[in-house]
Amino acid sequence: MHVTMIVCQDNPEIIWNCFRLANMMLEGMDDVSIFLNGPSVSYEQSDSEQFPLKQLAKIFTLSEGELFA
């Protein structure tokens, strides 16, 4: 199955959950794309210990997920 997620929020928790779900789906052998739109494009600025967005994004792209912005 191919899934595309569209994120239009700058809330770190929402972006974090999107990457977590996408990474779980990639483990299940699904094809996953994430499209970051508007304020979510600058997700790296919201990276924190509580929401390690850079780490999850790196895992996502290294697992052959497609990230568009």
C-alpha positions, -999 to 999 in steps of 0.1 A, spaced: 0 0 0 12 35 -7 4 63 18 10 100 16 8 121 47 4 159 45 15 180 74 5 217 76 12 223 113 42 237 132 32 219 163 62 196 171 40 169 186 19 166 154 51 164 132 67 139 157 36 116 155 35 118 117 72 107 115 66 80 141 36 66 123 54 68 89 84 49 103 62 22 117 45 18 83 79 15 66 88 -13 89 56 -30 77 69 -27 42 44 0 31 55 28 8 52 61 26 56 97 15 54 128 38 46 162 23 55 191 46 35 222 38 36 257 51 49 260 87 58 224 89 87 228 64 108 243 92 104 213 115 141 212 123 137 243 144 112 225 166 137 196 173 140 190 210 148 162 235 111 156 239 104 156 202 136 144 183 123 154 149 157 154 131 164 119 143 130 106 131 133 124 98 167 108 93 154 73 101 125 79 77 147 90 47 173 62 53 144 37 54 135 48 18 106 70 28 100 100 5 101 134 21 88 164 2 87 200 12 
